[in-house]
Structures are given as structure tokens and as C-alpha cells.
């Protein structure tokens, strides 16, 4: 908190296990909660409390144990991150497919003029008229220089490298690869 005390950030320095503290922090009107305490039990309790106070809240929680993962999902956490598992999988992948992992790791190196980001663009930005269109009719790559590498359907399913004939549906998202020098085109066209 001391590090950001001069910024325009608000902090509540109290025990988040208490409903009153969550309410003081504005949990009733917030859109997202990230629970990243070291204790799975504390994170689980906060997820349960926050979900009860604000059912529409997007909840992302950390967990250490696989059994906690299942409990967090039962408590309706939207996303549960297992840092130790992610790190272990990443290290194992470096042994099996080192060049691929190195390539993926270098996609978002900050400070590099040729940096690459993965961006998601919601249907409403790509199709502001509300009319459902095929990817090839949108001509995203020609307009922005950013290739479409994925599609998230309204029901949450992902399509990797979607066919140009795929129709974008309302509440879907396009996933693009964006290079740093093209960011202005993407911002101007889609407000990303």
C-alpha cells in the first residue's frame, strides 16, 4: 500500500474475511474480485462471502491444493489459479518443447519495439451495428494488420484459428495478435 500511496488508489487495510470489510471496500458495486491470500481457507471464505453479497461479481481466486480448486469452483469462483501447478507445467514444458515455450514467453516482452500482445475484441466493437458477420467480411487483418487467432463463442467455447467463414455471434469475442507498432490502428478502429 505504501508503494501506491501517492496514486489515486483507494485501500482498506483490514481483514477481508469480515463481511463488513468487504462492504467497506465496495464489493456490492464492484465487477471483479481477486483473492490472492496465501491461505486457501481464507480465499475460500472470502469467495463465499463475496458471492453472497454480490452474485454478479466476477471472482478470480488463488489456490494451492487441487482439493481447494474443486471447493473454489463449488463456491462459484469464476476462475481458480493454481500457481504451483502452472509453474511446474511451464518448467516441464521447457524440457519437452523448449523452443515453443521460449517463443510463447517472448510474445509480450516489454520494452521491445516489436513486442506482441494477444488482445480480445468484443462483438460490439467489431460489429457496432449489431449485425452478425463472418470473419472474412470484417477484414480485420487488412484494416488493422492483426491476424485473428481465436474466437470465443457466446457460450464460452474457444475456436483456435477460426475459419474465415465463421459467423461472429452477439456476446462473442475475437482474439487477435497485435504488434506494438499497430496498437494505434487497433485502438482507433475498435477502442481496444
C-alpha positions in Angstrom: 0.0 0.0 0.0 2.9 2.4 0.8 4.2 1.9 -2.7 1.0 3.3 -4.3 0.0 5.7 -1.5 0.7 8.8 -3.8 -1.5 7.4 -6.6 -5.3 7.8 -6.8 -5.9 4.3 -5.4 -8.2 3.5 -2.5 -7.2 0.9 0.1 -8.9 -0.8 3.0 -6.3 -2.3 5.4 -8.4 -4.7 7.4 -9.4 -8.4 7.5 -11.2 -9.3 4.2 -12.7 -12.3 6.0 -15.3 -10.0 7.5 -18.4 -9.1 5.5 -18.3 -5.5 6.8 -14.8 -5.0 5.5 -15.8 -6.4 2.0 -18.7 -3.9 2.0 -16.5 -1.1 3.1 -14.2 -1.9 0.1 -17.3 -1.6 -2.1 -17.8 -5.2 -3.0 -21.5 -4.6 -3.6 -20.9 -2.4 -6.6 -17.6 -3.8 -7.9 -17.4 -6.0 -11.0 -14.3 -8.1 -10.1 -12.7 -9.6 -7.0 -9.2 -11.2 -7.0 -8.5 -13.3 -3.9 -4.8 -13.9 -3.6 -4.2 -14.6 0.1 -1.7 -17.4 0.9 -4.3 -19.4 2.7 -6.8 -21.5 0.6 -9.2 -21.5 3.6 -9.2 -17.7 3.7 -9.6 -17.3 0.0 -12.5 -19.8 0.0 -14.2 -18.0 2.8 -13.9 -14.6 1.0 -15.2 -16.2 -2.2 -18.3 -17.5 -0.4 -18.9 -14.2 1.4 -18.3 -12.0 -1.7 -20.5 -14.2 -3.9 -23.3 -14.0 -1.3 -23.0 -10.2 -1.1 -22.7 -9.6 -4.9 -23.9 -12.6 -7.0 -22.9 -10.9 -10.3 -19.3 -10.4 -9.2 -16.5 -12.0 -11.3 -14.3 -13.9 -8.8 -10.8 -14.9 -9.5 -9.1 -16.8 -6.7 -5.7 -18.4 -6.0 -5.5 -21.9 -4.6 -2.6 -24.1 -3.5 -4.2 -27.5 -3.3 -6.1 -29.4 -6.0 -8.8 -30.1 -3.5 -9.2 -26.4 -2.9 -9.6 -25.9 -6.6 -12.7 -28.0 -6.6 -14.1 -26.3 -3.5 -13.5 -22.8 -5.0 -15.4 -23.9 -8.1 -18.2 -25.2 -5.9 -18.2 -21.8 -4.2 -18.7 -20.3 -7.7 -15.3 -18.8 -8.2 -15.2 -18.0 -12.0 -11.5 -18.7 -12.3 -9.2 -20.6 -9.9 -5.4 -20.2 -10.4 -3.0 -22.9 -9.1 0.3 -21.0 -9.3 2.5 -24.0 -8.3 0.8 -26.2 -11.0 1.3 -23.5 -13.6 5.0 -23.1 -12.8 5.5 -26.9 -12.7 3.8 -27.4 -16.0 5.8 -24.5 -17.5 9.1 -25.9 -16.3 8.3 -29.4 -17.6 7.3 -27.9 -21.0 10.7 -26.2 -21.1 12.3 -29.7 -21.1 9.9 -31.2 -23.7 9.4 -28.3 -26.1 11.9 -25.6 -25.2 11.7 -23.6 -28.4 7.9 -23.4 -28.4 7.9 -22.2 -24.7 10.6 -19.7 -25.3 8.6 -18.4 -28.3 5.4 -18.0 -26.2 7.4 -16.5 -23.3 8.7 -13.8 -25.7 5.3 -12.8 -27.1 5.0 -10.0 -24.5 8.4 -8.8 -23.6 8.0 -5.2 -22.5 10.3 -2.5 -23.9 10.9 -4.3 -27.2 9.7 -2.3 -30.2 8.5 -5.5 -31.9 6.5 -6.7 -28.9 3.5 -8.8 -29.5 0.3 -8.8 -27.4 -2.8 -11.0 -27.6 -5.9 -8.9 -27.5 -9.6 -9.7 -27.2 -12.2 -7.6 -29.0 -15.8 -8.0 -28.1 -18.5 -8.4 -30.7 -20.0 -5.0 -30.0 -16.7 -3.3 -31.0 -16.1 -5.4 -34.2 -19.8 -5.3 -35.3 -21.1 -2.0 -33.9 -24.3 -2.2 -36.0 -25.2 -5.4 -34.0 -25.3 -7.4 -37.3 -23.7 -10.8 -37.1 -21.0 -11.2 -39.8 -18.4 -13.7 -41.0 -14.8 -13.1 -40.1 -13.8 -12.7 -43.8 -16.4 -10.0 -44.2 -14.9 -8.0 -41.3 -11.5 -7.9 -43.0 -9.8 -7.3 -39.6 -6.3 -8.2 -40.8 -6.5 -5.8 -43.7 -7.9 -3.0 -41.5 -5.6 -3.4 -38.5 -2.7 -5.7 -39.6 -3.7 -8.0 -36.7 -4.4 -11.6 -37.6 -7.4 -13.4 -35.9 -6.1 -16.4 -33.9 -9.1 -17.3 -31.9 -12.8 -16.9 -31.3 -14.8 -17.2 -28.1 -18.4 -18.2 -28.6 -21.2 -16.7 -26.5 -21.4 -20.0 -24.5 -17.7 -19.8 -23.7 -16.2 -22.3 -26.1 -12.9 -21.3 -27.9 -12.1 -21.9 -31.5 -8.4 -21.7 -32.3 -7.6 -20.4 -35.8 -11.2 -19.9 -36.8 -12.3 -20.4 -40.4 -12.9 -17.1 -42.3 -16.5 -18.2 -42.9 -17.2 -18.4 -39.1 -20.1 -16.1 -38.2 -19.5 -13.8 -35.2 -22.4 -14.0 -32.8 -23.6 -11.5 -30.3 -21.7 -11.7 -27.0 -18.7 -13.4 -28.7 -15.1 -12.2 -28.8 -12.3 -12.2 -31.4 -8.8 -12.9 -30.2 -6.1 -11.1 -32.2 -2.3 -10.9 -32.2 -1.3 -7.3 -32.1 2.2 -5.9 -32.6 3.2 -2.8 -30.6 3.5 -0.6 -33.7 -0.1 -1.5 -34.8 -1.7 -0.6 -31.4 -2.9 2.8 -32.7 -4.8 1.2 -35.5 -6.5 -1.3 -33.1 -7.3 1.5 -30.6 -8.8 3.8 -33.3 -10.8 1.1 -35.0 -12.1 -1.0 -32.1 -11.3 1.1 -29.0 -9.0 -1.7 -27.6 
